[in-house]
Amino acid sequence: MQAVDSWIEKLDVADLRPLLSALFSRYVDPTLEYCRRNFKYVVPIPAISQVMSICKILESILPQVCPLLNLVLLLLCTWVYQRKAWHQRWNIS
């Protein structure tokens, strides 16, 4: 996703760029695809909005979480995308 690549290139921590790219490819892309195929939205949220939410949260906590970056990104994906599954399972809009 070009927005993610652009965001990663603008980060001050150059040594984390390859790791962030790999983690986004590993977690975010498949999760977006799964959500697109399996979830029905009451109010559709563009994929770019979902991804930029993850980017902005990461940007604010990145200096503190560098050693745990893999787990933090996984947690953010779960938080951003899983709430849709939870709402869908329990019929909450």
PyMOL Python script that loads the backbone (N, CA, C, O; Angstrom):
from pymol import cmd

cmd.read_pdbstr("""\
ATOM      1  N   MET A   1       0.850  -1.164   0.000  1.00  0.00           N
ATOM      2  CA  MET A   1       0.000   0.000   0.000  1.00  0.00           C
ATOM      3  C   MET A   1       0.907   1.242   0.000  1.00  0.00           C
ATOM      4  O   MET A   1       1.800   1.368   0.838  1.00  0.00           O
ATOM      5  N   GLN A   2       0.670   2.132  -0.929  1.00  0.00           N
ATOM      6  CA  GLN A   2       1.532   3.306  -1.092  1.00  0.00           C
ATOM      7  C   GLN A   2       1.502   4.234   0.117  1.00  0.00           C
ATOM      8  O   GLN A   2       2.525   4.830   0.457  1.00  0.00           O
ATOM      9  N   ALA A   3       0.372   4.367   0.759  1.00  0.00           N
ATOM     10  CA  ALA A   3       0.281   5.253   1.921  1.00  0.00           C
ATOM     11  C   ALA A   3       1.176   4.756   3.052  1.00  0.00           C
ATOM     12  O   ALA A   3       1.822   5.552   3.733  1.00  0.00           O
ATOM     13  N   VAL A   4       1.210   3.453   3.247  1.00  0.00           N
ATOM     14  CA  VAL A   4       2.057   2.876   4.292  1.00  0.00           C
ATOM     15  C   VAL A   4       3.522   3.072   3.940  1.00  0.00           C
ATOM     16  O   VAL A   4       4.320   3.459   4.794  1.00  0.00           O
ATOM     17  N   ASP A   5       3.881   2.807   2.694  1.00  0.00           N
ATOM     18  CA  ASP A   5       5.270   2.994   2.269  1.00  0.00           C
ATOM     19  C   ASP A   5       5.716   4.438   2.449  1.00  0.00           C
ATOM     20  O   ASP A   5       6.833   4.695   2.897  1.00  0.00           O
ATOM     21  N   SER A   6       4.864   5.360   2.110  1.00  0.00           N
ATOM     22  CA  SER A   6       5.177   6.777   2.273  1.00  0.00           C
ATOM     23  C   SER A   6       5.320   7.133   3.748  1.00  0.00           C
ATOM     24  O   SER A   6       6.231   7.870   4.123  1.00  0.00           O
ATOM     25  N   TRP A   7       4.437   6.621   4.575  1.00  0.00           N
ATOM     26  CA  TRP A   7       4.494   6.889   6.006  1.00  0.00           C
ATOM     27  C   TRP A   7       5.789   6.334   6.611  1.00  0.00           C
ATOM     28  O   TRP A   7       6.447   6.996   7.413  1.00  0.00           O
ATOM     29  N   ILE A   8       6.137   5.120   6.215  1.00  0.00           N
ATOM     30  CA  ILE A   8       7.353   4.492   6.738  1.00  0.00           C
ATOM     31  C   ILE A   8       8.596   5.286   6.328  1.00  0.00           C
ATOM     32  O   ILE A   8       9.520   5.449   7.125  1.00  0.00           O
ATOM     33  N   GLU A   9       8.619   5.774   5.098  1.00  0.00           N
ATOM     34  CA  GLU A   9       9.780   6.544   4.624  1.00  0.00           C
ATOM     35  C   GLU A   9       9.952   7.865   5.371  1.00  0.00           C
ATOM     36  O   GLU A   9      11.067   8.376   5.471  1.00  0.00           O
ATOM     37  N   LYS A  10       8.871   8.416   5.890  1.00  0.00           N
ATOM     38  CA  LYS A  10       8.934   9.693   6.602  1.00  0.00           C
ATOM     39  C   LYS A  10       9.329   9.540   8.070  1.00  0.00           C
ATOM     40  O   LYS A  10       9.601  10.537   8.740  1.00  0.00           O
ATOM     41  N   LEU A  11       9.365   8.325   8.570  1.00  0.00           N
ATOM     42  CA  LEU A  11       9.708   8.106   9.974  1.00  0.00           C
ATOM     43  C   LEU A  11      11.166   8.460  10.250  1.00  0.00           C
ATOM     44  O   LEU A  11      12.030   8.326   9.383  1.00  0.00           O
ATOM     45  N   ASP A  12      11.418   8.912  11.471  1.00  0.00           N
ATOM     46  CA  ASP A  12      12.771   9.284  11.873  1.00  0.00           C
ATOM     47  C   ASP A  12      13.655   8.076  12.161  1.00  0.00           C
ATOM     48  O   ASP A  12      14.880   8.189  12.119  1.00  0.00           O
ATOM     49  N   VAL A  13      13.075   6.956  12.445  1.00  0.00           N
ATOM     50  CA  VAL A  13      13.838   5.763  12.809  1.00  0.00           C
ATOM     51  C   VAL A  13      14.119   4.910  11.569  1.00  0.00           C
ATOM     52  O   VAL A  13      13.364   3.994  11.241  1.00  0.00           O
ATOM     53  N   ALA A  14      15.205   5.229  10.902  1.00  0.00           N
ATOM     54  CA  ALA A  14      15.540   4.560   9.637  1.00  0.00           C
ATOM     55  C   ALA A  14      15.823   3.072   9.826  1.00  0.00           C
ATOM     56  O   ALA A  14      15.554   2.279   8.924  1.00  0.00           O
ATOM     57  N   ASP A  15      16.355   2.685  10.969  1.00  0.00           N
ATOM     58  CA  ASP A  15      16.692   1.277  11.186  1.00  0.00           C
ATOM     59  C   ASP A  15      15.453   0.387  11.340  1.00  0.00           C
ATOM     60  O   ASP A  15      15.554  -0.833  11.210  1.00  0.00           O
ATOM     61  N   LEU A  16      14.301   0.974  11.611  1.00  0.00           N
ATOM     62  CA  LEU A  16      13.070   0.189  11.756  1.00  0.00           C
ATOM     63  C   LEU A  16      12.259   0.084  10.467  1.00  0.00           C
ATOM     64  O   LEU A  16      11.288  -0.670  10.409  1.00  0.00           O
ATOM     65  N   ARG A  17      12.639   0.820   9.451  1.00  0.00           N
ATOM     66  CA  ARG A  17      11.847   0.826   8.211  1.00  0.00           C
ATOM     67  C   ARG A  17      11.667  -0.551   7.585  1.00  0.00           C
ATOM     68  O   ARG A  17      10.542  -0.912   7.239  1.00  0.00           O
ATOM     69  N   PRO A  18      12.742  -1.343   7.425  1.00  0.00           N
ATOM     70  CA  PRO A  18      12.532  -2.681   6.832  1.00  0.00           C
ATOM     71  C   PRO A  18      11.632  -3.582   7.692  1.00  0.00           C
ATOM     72  O   PRO A  18      10.816  -4.344   7.173  1.00  0.00           O
ATOM     73  N   LEU A  19      11.796  -3.477   8.999  1.00  0.00           N
ATOM     74  CA  LEU A  19      10.965  -4.284   9.895  1.00  0.00           C
ATOM     75  C   LEU A  19       9.505  -3.872   9.807  1.00  0.00           C
ATOM     76  O   LEU A  19       8.621  -4.726   9.739  1.00  0.00           O
ATOM     77  N   LEU A  20       9.247  -2.574   9.807  1.00  0.00           N
ATOM     78  CA  LEU A  20       7.872  -2.099   9.699  1.00  0.00           C
ATOM     79  C   LEU A  20       7.234  -2.537   8.384  1.00  0.00           C
ATOM     80  O   LEU A  20       6.079  -2.962   8.364  1.00  0.00           O
ATOM     81  N   SER A  21       7.973  -2.434   7.301  1.00  0.00           N
ATOM     82  CA  SER A  21       7.440  -2.877   6.000  1.00  0.00           C
ATOM     83  C   SER A  21       7.079  -4.356   6.035  1.00  0.00           C
ATOM     84  O   SER A  21       6.023  -4.763   5.550  1.00  0.00           O
ATOM     85  N   ALA A  22       7.963  -5.147   6.609  1.00  0.00           N
ATOM     86  CA  ALA A  22       7.714  -6.587   6.693  1.00  0.00           C
ATOM     87  C   ALA A  22       6.509  -6.893   7.577  1.00  0.00           C
ATOM     88  O   ALA A  22       5.688  -7.750   7.248  1.00  0.00           O
ATOM     89  N   LEU A  23       6.410  -6.189   8.697  1.00  0.00           N
ATOM     90  CA  LEU A  23       5.289  -6.436   9.606  1.00  0.00           C
ATOM     91  C   LEU A  23       3.956  -6.017   9.010  1.00  0.00           C
ATOM     92  O   LEU A  23       2.952  -6.706   9.188  1.00  0.00           O
ATOM     93  N   PHE A  24       3.937  -4.898   8.307  1.00  0.00           N
ATOM     94  CA  PHE A  24       2.696  -4.475   7.652  1.00  0.00           C
ATOM     95  C   PHE A  24       2.291  -5.498   6.595  1.00  0.00           C
ATOM     96  O   PHE A  24       1.112  -5.827   6.470  1.00  0.00           O
ATOM     97  N   SER A  25       3.254  -6.000   5.839  1.00  0.00           N
ATOM     98  CA  SER A  25       2.939  -7.017   4.828  1.00  0.00           C
ATOM     99  C   SER A  25       2.447  -8.302   5.475  1.00  0.00           C
ATOM    100  O   SER A  25       1.565  -8.980   4.947  1.00  0.00           O
ATOM    101  N   ARG A  26       3.020  -8.625   6.610  1.00  0.00           N
ATOM    102  CA  ARG A  26       2.686  -9.876   7.287  1.00  0.00           C
ATOM    103  C   ARG A  26       1.319  -9.826   7.961  1.00  0.00           C
ATOM    104  O   ARG A  26       0.579 -10.808   7.916  1.00  0.00           O
ATOM    105  N   TYR A  27       0.970  -8.707   8.584  1.00  0.00           N
ATOM    106  CA  TYR A  27      -0.253  -8.641   9.381  1.00  0.00           C
ATOM    107  C   TYR A  27      -1.365  -7.822   8.739  1.00  0.00           C
ATOM    108  O   TYR A  27      -2.507  -8.279   8.681  1.00  0.00           O
ATOM    109  N   VAL A  28      -1.061  -6.639   8.264  1.00  0.00           N
ATOM    110  CA  VAL A  28      -2.113  -5.718   7.846  1.00  0.00           C
ATOM    111  C   VAL A  28      -2.736  -6.132   6.516  1.00  0.00           C
ATOM    112  O   VAL A  28      -3.960  -6.179   6.396  1.00  0.00           O
ATOM    113  N   ASP A  29      -1.921  -6.427   5.533  1.00  0.00           N
ATOM    114  CA  ASP A  29      -2.464  -6.787   4.219  1.00  0.00           C
ATOM    115  C   ASP A  29      -3.392  -8.007   4.270  1.00  0.00           C
ATOM    116  O   ASP A  29      -4.501  -7.946   3.739  1.00  0.00           O
ATOM    117  N   PRO A  30      -2.969  -9.111   4.893  1.00  0.00           N
ATOM    118  CA  PRO A  30      -3.898 -10.255   4.966  1.00  0.00           C
ATOM    119  C   PRO A  30      -5.158  -9.968   5.775  1.00  0.00           C
ATOM    120  O   PRO A  30      -6.236 -10.465   5.451  1.00  0.00           O
ATOM    121  N   THR A  31      -5.021  -9.169   6.824  1.00  0.00           N
ATOM    122  CA  THR A  31      -6.184  -8.848   7.645  1.00  0.00           C
ATOM    123  C   THR A  31      -7.178  -7.994   6.873  1.00  0.00           C
ATOM    124  O   THR A  31      -8.387  -8.210   6.959  1.00  0.00           O
ATOM    125  N   LEU A  32      -6.670  -7.024   6.119  1.00  0.00           N
ATOM    126  CA  LEU A  32      -7.552  -6.214   5.275  1.00  0.00           C
ATOM    127  C   LEU A  32      -8.302  -7.083   4.275  1.00  0.00           C
ATOM    128  O   LEU A  32      -9.504  -6.912   4.071  1.00  0.00           O
ATOM    129  N   GLU A  33      -7.600  -8.001   3.663  1.00  0.00           N
ATOM    130  CA  GLU A  33      -8.217  -8.884   2.679  1.00  0.00           C
ATOM    131  C   GLU A  33      -9.281  -9.768   3.328  1.00  0.00           C
ATOM    132  O   GLU A  33     -10.358  -9.960   2.764  1.00  0.00           O
ATOM    133  N   TYR A  34      -8.988 -10.297   4.493  1.00  0.00           N
ATOM    134  CA  TYR A  34      -9.954 -11.130   5.205  1.00  0.00           C
ATOM    135  C   TYR A  34     -11.215 -10.332   5.547  1.00  0.00           C
ATOM    136  O   TYR A  34     -12.334 -10.805   5.345  1.00  0.00           O
ATOM    137  N   CYS A  35     -11.021  -9.131   6.061  1.00  0.00           N
ATOM    138  CA  CYS A  35     -12.168  -8.293   6.417  1.00  0.00           C
ATOM    139  C   CYS A  35     -13.001  -7.942   5.189  1.00  0.00           C
ATOM    140  O   CYS A  35     -14.230  -7.938   5.243  1.00  0.00           O
ATOM    141  N   ARG A  36     -12.322  -7.649   4.086  1.00  0.00           N
ATOM    142  CA  ARG A  36     -13.036  -7.289   2.862  1.00  0.00           C
ATOM    143  C   ARG A  36     -13.923  -8.446   2.388  1.00  0.00           C
ATOM    144  O   ARG A  36     -15.031  -8.227   1.899  1.00  0.00           O
ATOM    145  N   ARG A  37     -13.431  -9.661   2.536  1.00  0.00           N
ATOM    146  CA  ARG A  37     -14.175 -10.824   2.054  1.00  0.00           C
ATOM    147  C   ARG A  37     -15.259 -11.301   3.013  1.00  0.00           C
ATOM    148  O   ARG A  37     -16.283 -11.820   2.569  1.00  0.00           O
ATOM    149  N   ASN A  38     -15.059 -11.138   4.308  1.00  0.00           N
ATOM    150  CA  ASN A  38     -15.910 -11.817   5.278  1.00  0.00           C
ATOM    151  C   ASN A  38     -16.805 -10.928   6.131  1.00  0.00           C
ATOM    152  O   ASN A  38     -17.720 -11.433   6.781  1.00  0.00           O
ATOM    153  N   PHE A  39     -16.570  -9.633   6.146  1.00  0.00           N
ATOM    154  CA  PHE A  39     -17.371  -8.772   7.007  1.00  0.00           C
ATOM    155  C   PHE A  39     -18.343  -7.941   6.188  1.00  0.00           C
ATOM    156  O   PHE A  39     -18.056  -7.535   5.062  1.00  0.00           O
ATOM    157  N   LYS A  40     -19.496  -7.701   6.785  1.00  0.00           N
ATOM    158  CA  LYS A  40     -20.459  -6.778   6.202  1.00  0.00           C
ATOM    159  C   LYS A  40     -20.472  -5.548   7.098  1.00  0.00           C
ATOM    160  O   LYS A  40     -20.542  -5.662   8.322  1.00  0.00           O
ATOM    161  N   TYR A  41     -20.407  -4.400   6.497  1.00  0.00           N
ATOM    162  CA  TYR A  41     -20.306  -3.159   7.249  1.00  0.00           C
ATOM    163  C   TYR A  41     -21.633  -2.422   7.271  1.00  0.00           C
ATOM    164  O   TYR A  41     -22.318  -2.324   6.253  1.00  0.00           O
ATOM    165  N   VAL A  42     -21.985  -1.914   8.421  1.00  0.00           N
ATOM    166  CA  VAL A  42     -23.152  -1.044   8.523  1.00  0.00           C
ATOM    167  C   VAL A  42     -22.785   0.299   7.905  1.00  0.00           C
ATOM    168  O   VAL A  42     -23.525   0.851   7.090  1.00  0.00           O
ATOM    169  N   VAL A  43     -21.636   0.806   8.308  1.00  0.00           N
ATOM    170  CA  VAL A  43     -21.077   2.018   7.732  1.00  0.00           C
ATOM    171  C   VAL A  43     -19.697   1.653   7.202  1.00  0.00           C
ATOM    172  O   VAL A  43     -18.778   1.429   7.989  1.00  0.00           O
ATOM    173  N   PRO A  44     -19.534   1.589   5.885  1.00  0.00           N
ATOM    174  CA  PRO A  44     -18.245   1.189   5.332  1.00  0.00           C
ATOM    175  C   PRO A  44     -17.128   2.168   5.725  1.00  0.00           C
ATOM    176  O   PRO A  44     -17.293   3.387   5.676  1.00  0.00           O
ATOM    177  N   ILE A  45     -16.009   1.597   6.110  1.00  0.00           N
ATOM    178  CA  ILE A  45     -14.823   2.382   6.443  1.00  0.00           C
ATOM    179  C   ILE A  45     -13.774   2.043   5.396  1.00  0.00           C
ATOM    180  O   ILE A  45     -13.421   0.874   5.237  1.00  0.00           O
ATOM    181  N   PRO A  46     -13.272   3.034   4.682  1.00  0.00           N
ATOM    182  CA  PRO A  46     -12.261   2.751   3.663  1.00  0.00           C
ATOM    183  C   PRO A  46     -11.017   2.099   4.273  1.00  0.00           C
ATOM    184  O   PRO A  46     -10.626   2.417   5.396  1.00  0.00           O
ATOM    185  N   ALA A  47     -10.415   1.202   3.535  1.00  0.00           N
ATOM    186  CA  ALA A  47      -9.219   0.507   4.008  1.00  0.00           C
ATOM    187  C   ALA A  47      -8.116   1.489   4.383  1.00  0.00           C
ATOM    188  O   ALA A  47      -7.390   1.265   5.351  1.00  0.00           O
ATOM    189  N   ILE A  48      -7.987   2.569   3.628  1.00  0.00           N
ATOM    190  CA  ILE A  48      -6.940   3.541   3.915  1.00  0.00           C
ATOM    191  C   ILE A  48      -7.153   4.177   5.287  1.00  0.00           C
ATOM    192  O   ILE A  48      -6.179   4.473   5.980  1.00  0.00           O
ATOM    193  N   SER A  49      -8.384   4.389   5.687  1.00  0.00           N
ATOM    194  CA  SER A  49      -8.669   4.946   7.009  1.00  0.00           C
ATOM    195  C   SER A  49      -8.275   3.968   8.115  1.00  0.00           C
ATOM    196  O   SER A  49      -7.722   4.366   9.140  1.00  0.00           O
ATOM    197  N   GLN A  50      -8.562   2.705   7.898  1.00  0.00           N
ATOM    198  CA  GLN A  50      -8.191   1.685   8.871  1.00  0.00           C
ATOM    199  C   GLN A  50      -6.670   1.602   9.013  1.00  0.00           C
ATOM    200  O   GLN A  50      -6.143   1.559  10.125  1.00  0.00           O
ATOM    201  N   VAL A  51      -5.983   1.581   7.891  1.00  0.00           N
ATOM    202  CA  VAL A  51      -4.527   1.467   7.907  1.00  0.00           C
ATOM    203  C   VAL A  51      -3.889   2.716   8.504  1.00  0.00           C
ATOM    204  O   VAL A  51      -2.933   2.610   9.272  1.00  0.00           O
ATOM    205  N   MET A  52      -4.394   3.878   8.169  1.00  0.00           N
ATOM    206  CA  MET A  52      -3.814   5.108   8.714  1.00  0.00           C
ATOM    207  C   MET A  52      -4.070   5.222  10.218  1.00  0.00           C
ATOM    208  O   MET A  52      -3.287   5.857  10.925  1.00  0.00           O
ATOM    209  N   SER A  53      -5.138   4.628  10.711  1.00  0.00           N
ATOM    210  CA  SER A  53      -5.343   4.579  12.166  1.00  0.00           C
ATOM    211  C   SER A  53      -4.204   3.818  12.828  1.00  0.00           C
ATOM    212  O   SER A  53      -3.667   4.251  13.847  1.00  0.00           O
ATOM    213  N   ILE A  54      -3.841   2.683  12.246  1.00  0.00           N
ATOM    214  CA  ILE A  54      -2.722   1.907  12.772  1.00  0.00           C
ATOM    215  C   ILE A  54      -1.436   2.722  12.702  1.00  0.00           C
ATOM    216  O   ILE A  54      -0.660   2.743  13.657  1.00  0.00           O
ATOM    217  N   CYS A  55      -1.208   3.390  11.581  1.00  0.00           N
ATOM    218  CA  CYS A  55       0.015   4.186  11.411  1.00  0.00           C
ATOM    219  C   CYS A  55       0.106   5.298  12.446  1.00  0.00           C
ATOM    220  O   CYS A  55       1.162   5.498  13.047  1.00  0.00           O
ATOM    221  N   LYS A  56      -0.966   6.010  12.658  1.00  0.00           N
ATOM    222  CA  LYS A  56      -0.953   7.135  13.607  1.00  0.00           C
ATOM    223  C   LYS A  56      -0.746   6.656  15.040  1.00  0.00           C
ATOM    224  O   LYS A  56      -0.014   7.285  15.804  1.00  0.00           O
ATOM    225  N   ILE A  57      -1.383   5.554  15.406  1.00  0.00           N
ATOM    226  CA  ILE A  57      -1.175   5.017  16.750  1.00  0.00           C
ATOM    227  C   ILE A  57       0.271   4.569  16.912  1.00  0.00           C
ATOM    228  O   ILE A  57       0.907   4.859  17.925  1.00  0.00           O
ATOM    229  N   LEU A  58       0.786   3.864  15.915  1.00  0.00           N
ATOM    230  CA  LEU A  58       2.184   3.427  15.961  1.00  0.00           C
ATOM    231  C   LEU A  58       3.138   4.612  16.057  1.00  0.00           C
ATOM    232  O   LEU A  58       4.105   4.579  16.818  1.00  0.00           O
ATOM    233  N   GLU A  59       2.864   5.646  15.290  1.00  0.00           N
ATOM    234  CA  GLU A  59       3.723   6.826  15.292  1.00  0.00           C
ATOM    235  C   GLU A  59       3.806   7.445  16.687  1.00  0.00           C
ATOM    236  O   GLU A  59       4.864   7.923  17.098  1.00  0.00           O
ATOM    237  N   SER A  60       2.712   7.435  17.395  1.00  0.00           N
ATOM    238  CA  SER A  60       2.708   8.071  18.716  1.00  0.00           C
ATOM    239  C   SER A  60       3.407   7.226  19.776  1.00  0.00           C
ATOM    240  O   SER A  60       3.915   7.773  20.755  1.00  0.00           O
ATOM    241  N   ILE A  61       3.443   5.909  19.605  1.00  0.00           N
ATOM    242  CA  ILE A  61       4.055   5.065  20.626  1.00  0.00           C
ATOM    243  C   ILE A  61       5.352   4.404  20.177  1.00  0.00           C
ATOM    244  O   ILE A  61       5.954   3.657  20.948  1.00  0.00           O
ATOM    245  N   LEU A  62       5.789   4.654  18.971  1.00  0.00           N
ATOM    246  CA  LEU A  62       6.954   3.973  18.404  1.00  0.00           C
ATOM    247  C   LEU A  62       8.212   4.065  19.257  1.00  0.00           C
ATOM    248  O   LEU A  62       8.867   3.041  19.448  1.00  0.00           O
ATOM    249  N   PRO A  63       8.587   5.218  19.778  1.00  0.00           N
ATOM    250  CA  PRO A  63       9.823   5.263  20.573  1.00  0.00           C
ATOM    251  C   PRO A  63       9.788   4.359  21.810  1.00  0.00           C
ATOM    252  O   PRO A  63      10.830   3.861  22.236  1.00  0.00           O
ATOM    253  N   GLN A  64       8.628   4.147  22.380  1.00  0.00           N
ATOM    254  CA  GLN A  64       8.534   3.341  23.589  1.00  0.00           C
ATOM    255  C   GLN A  64       8.450   1.840  23.307  1.00  0.00           C
ATOM    256  O   GLN A  64       8.770   1.035  24.182  1.00  0.00           O
ATOM    257  N   VAL A  65       8.030   1.455  22.115  1.00  0.00           N
ATOM    258  CA  VAL A  65       7.738   0.039  21.858  1.00  0.00           C
ATOM    259  C   VAL A  65       8.692  -0.640  20.883  1.00  0.00           C
ATOM    260  O   VAL A  65       8.406  -1.747  20.426  1.00  0.00           O
ATOM    261  N   CYS A  66       9.784  -0.027  20.562  1.00  0.00           N
ATOM    262  CA  CYS A  66      10.695  -0.611  19.573  1.00  0.00           C
ATOM    263  C   CYS A  66      11.035  -2.078  19.834  1.00  0.00           C
ATOM    264  O   CYS A  66      11.017  -2.874  18.895  1.00  0.00           O
ATOM    265  N   PRO A  67      11.345  -2.466  21.074  1.00  0.00           N
ATOM    266  CA  PRO A  67      11.665  -3.880  21.300  1.00  0.00           C
ATOM    267  C   PRO A  67      10.481  -4.823  21.088  1.00  0.00           C
ATOM    268  O   PRO A  67      10.673  -6.005  20.804  1.00  0.00           O
ATOM    269  N   LEU A  68       9.277  -4.314  21.223  1.00  0.00           N
ATOM    270  CA  LEU A  68       8.079  -5.149  21.117  1.00  0.00           C
ATOM    271  C   LEU A  68       7.251  -4.825  19.884  1.00  0.00           C
ATOM    272  O   LEU A  68       6.039  -5.043  19.878  1.00  0.00           O
ATOM    273  N   LEU A  69       7.877  -4.317  18.861  1.00  0.00           N
ATOM    274  CA  LEU A  69       7.160  -3.820  17.690  1.00  0.00           C
ATOM    275  C   LEU A  69       6.269  -4.880  17.052  1.00  0.00           C
ATOM    276  O   LEU A  69       5.141  -4.583  16.661  1.00  0.00           O
ATOM    277  N   ASN A  70       6.753  -6.090  16.944  1.00  0.00           N
ATOM    278  CA  ASN A  70       5.981  -7.170  16.341  1.00  0.00           C
ATOM    279  C   ASN A  70       4.672  -7.388  17.100  1.00  0.00           C
ATOM    280  O   ASN A  70       3.605  -7.468  16.492  1.00  0.00           O
ATOM    281  N   LEU A  71       4.755  -7.483  18.418  1.00  0.00           N
ATOM    282  CA  LEU A  71       3.548  -7.706  19.229  1.00  0.00           C
ATOM    283  C   LEU A  71       2.610  -6.512  19.211  1.00  0.00           C
ATOM    284  O   LEU A  71       1.390  -6.676  19.198  1.00  0.00           O
ATOM    285  N   VAL A  72       3.167  -5.327  19.209  1.00  0.00           N
ATOM    286  CA  VAL A  72       2.327  -4.128  19.207  1.00  0.00           C
ATOM    287  C   VAL A  72       1.541  -4.020  17.908  1.00  0.00           C
ATOM    288  O   VAL A  72       0.354  -3.695  17.930  1.00  0.00           O
ATOM    289  N   LEU A  73       2.184  -4.287  16.780  1.00  0.00           N
ATOM    290  CA  LEU A  73       1.470  -4.220  15.503  1.00  0.00           C
ATOM    291  C   LEU A  73       0.384  -5.289  15.439  1.00  0.00           C
ATOM    292  O   LEU A  73      -0.706  -5.028  14.929  1.00  0.00           O
ATOM    293  N   LEU A  74       0.659  -6.460  15.937  1.00  0.00           N
ATOM    294  CA  LEU A  74      -0.350  -7.510  15.979  1.00  0.00           C
ATOM    295  C   LEU A  74      -1.532  -7.089  16.857  1.00  0.00           C
ATOM    296  O   LEU A  74      -2.687  -7.325  16.502  1.00  0.00           O
ATOM    297  N   LEU A  75      -1.242  -6.470  17.996  1.00  0.00           N
ATOM    298  CA  LEU A  75      -2.303  -5.977  18.873  1.00  0.00           C
ATOM    299  C   LEU A  75      -3.128  -4.890  18.185  1.00  0.00           C
ATOM    300  O   LEU A  75      -4.354  -4.883  18.296  1.00  0.00           O
ATOM    301  N   LEU A  76      -2.471  -3.978  17.479  1.00  0.00           N
ATOM    302  CA  LEU A  76      -3.204  -2.921  16.779  1.00  0.00           C
ATOM    303  C   LEU A  76      -4.102  -3.489  15.687  1.00  0.00           C
ATOM    304  O   LEU A  76      -5.240  -3.049  15.523  1.00  0.00           O
ATOM    305  N   CYS A  77      -3.591  -4.465  14.943  1.00  0.00           N
ATOM    306  CA  CYS A  77      -4.430  -5.099  13.915  1.00  0.00           C
ATOM    307  C   CYS A  77      -5.645  -5.754  14.557  1.00  0.00           C
ATOM    308  O   CYS A  77      -6.763  -5.640  14.056  1.00  0.00           O
ATOM    309  N   THR A  78      -5.418  -6.425  15.648  1.00  0.00           N
ATOM    310  CA  THR A  78      -6.524  -7.068  16.342  1.00  0.00           C
ATOM    311  C   THR A  78      -7.527  -6.037  16.820  1.00  0.00           C
ATOM    312  O   THR A  78      -8.736  -6.235  16.694  1.00  0.00           O
ATOM    313  N   TRP A  79      -7.037  -4.945  17.364  1.00  0.00           N
ATOM    314  CA  TRP A  79      -7.924  -3.908  17.872  1.00  0.00           C
ATOM    315  C   TRP A  79      -8.720  -3.247  16.747  1.00  0.00           C
ATOM    316  O   TRP A  79      -9.929  -3.052  16.872  1.00  0.00           O
ATOM    317  N   VAL A  80      -8.055  -2.907  15.664  1.00  0.00           N
ATOM    318  CA  VAL A  80      -8.722  -2.199  14.571  1.00  0.00           C
ATOM    319  C   VAL A  80      -9.707  -3.107  13.843  1.00  0.00           C
ATOM    320  O   VAL A  80     -10.803  -2.671  13.492  1.00  0.00           O
ATOM    321  N   TYR A  81      -9.331  -4.361  13.614  1.00  0.00           N
ATOM    322  CA  TYR A  81     -10.170  -5.227  12.790  1.00  0.00           C
ATOM    323  C   TYR A  81     -11.073  -6.152  13.595  1.00  0.00           C
ATOM    324  O   TYR A  81     -12.185  -6.444  13.154  1.00  0.00           O
ATOM    325  N   GLN A  82     -10.643  -6.614  14.735  1.00  0.00           N
ATOM    326  CA  GLN A  82     -11.416  -7.590  15.495  1.00  0.00           C
ATOM    327  C   GLN A  82     -12.714  -6.999  16.025  1.00  0.00           C
ATOM    328  O   GLN A  82     -13.701  -7.720  16.169  1.00  0.00           O
ATOM    329  N   ARG A  83     -12.734  -5.731  16.312  1.00  0.00           N
ATOM    330  CA  ARG A  83     -13.969  -5.147  16.829  1.00  0.00           C
ATOM    331  C   ARG A  83     -15.098  -5.286  15.821  1.00  0.00           C
ATOM    332  O   ARG A  83     -16.263  -5.364  16.211  1.00  0.00           O
ATOM    333  N   LYS A  84     -14.779  -5.320  14.537  1.00  0.00           N
ATOM    334  CA  LYS A  84     -15.806  -5.541  13.520  1.00  0.00           C
ATOM    335  C   LYS A  84     -16.375  -6.952  13.650  1.00  0.00           C
ATOM    336  O   LYS A  84     -17.586  -7.148  13.559  1.00  0.00           O
ATOM    337  N   ALA A  85     -15.500  -7.928  13.862  1.00  0.00           N
ATOM    338  CA  ALA A  85     -15.960  -9.306  14.003  1.00  0.00           C
ATOM    339  C   ALA A  85     -16.795  -9.456  15.265  1.00  0.00           C
ATOM    340  O   ALA A  85     -17.806 -10.158  15.263  1.00  0.00           O
ATOM    341  N   TRP A  86     -16.379  -8.803  16.336  1.00  0.00           N
ATOM    342  CA  TRP A  86     -17.116  -8.863  17.591  1.00  0.00           C
ATOM    343  C   TRP A  86     -18.502  -8.251  17.425  1.00  0.00           C
ATOM    344  O   TRP A  86     -19.500  -8.814  17.875  1.00  0.00           O
ATOM    345  N   HIS A  87     -18.549  -7.106  16.783  1.00  0.00           N
ATOM    346  CA  HIS A  87     -19.838  -6.445  16.556  1.00  0.00           C
ATOM    347  C   HIS A  87     -20.727  -7.305  15.656  1.00  0.00           C
ATOM    348  O   HIS A  87     -21.935  -7.408  15.873  1.00  0.00           O
ATOM    349  N   GLN A  88     -20.121  -7.909  14.659  1.00  0.00           N
ATOM    350  CA  GLN A  88     -20.912  -8.727  13.741  1.00  0.00           C
ATOM    351  C   GLN A  88     -21.427  -9.981  14.459  1.00  0.00           C
ATOM    352  O   GLN A  88     -22.566 -10.399  14.249  1.00  0.00           O
ATOM    353  N   ARG A  89     -20.588 -10.569  15.297  1.00  0.00           N
ATOM    354  CA  ARG A  89     -20.997 -11.792  15.995  1.00  0.00           C
ATOM    355  C   ARG A  89     -22.153 -11.524  16.948  1.00  0.00           C
ATOM    356  O   ARG A  89     -23.072 -12.337  17.050  1.00  0.00           O
ATOM    357  N   TRP A  90     -22.118 -10.414  17.632  1.00  0.00           N
ATOM    358  CA  TRP A  90     -23.131 -10.115  18.630  1.00  0.00           C
ATOM    359  C   TRP A  90     -24.219  -9.181  18.103  1.00  0.00           C
ATOM    360  O   TRP A  90     -25.023  -8.670  18.882  1.00  0.00           O
ATOM    361  N   ASN A  91     -24.251  -8.955  16.804  1.00  0.00           N
ATOM    362  CA  ASN A  91     -25.267  -8.120  16.160  1.00  0.00           C
ATOM    363  C   ASN A  91     -25.347  -6.715  16.764  1.00  0.00           C
ATOM    364  O   ASN A  91     -26.434  -6.188  16.997  1.00  0.00           O
ATOM    365  N   ILE A  92     -24.206  -6.137  17.004  1.00  0.00           N
ATOM    366  CA  ILE A  92     -24.146  -4.775  17.535  1.00  0.00           C
ATOM    367  C   ILE A  92     -23.779  -3.855  16.379  1.00  0.00           C
ATOM    368  O   ILE A  92     -22.849  -4.134  15.622  1.00  0.00           O
ATOM    369  N   SER A  93     -24.501  -2.780  16.252  1.00  0.00           N
ATOM    370  CA  SER A  93     -24.182  -1.849  15.173  1.00  0.00           C
ATOM    371  C   SER A  93     -23.575  -0.580  15.722  1.00  0.00           C
ATOM    372  O   SER A  93     -23.240   0.326  14.957  1.00  0.00           O
TER     373      SER A  93
END
""", "prot")
cmd.dss("prot")
cmd.show_as("cartoon", "prot")
cmd.util.cbc("prot")
cmd.orient("prot")
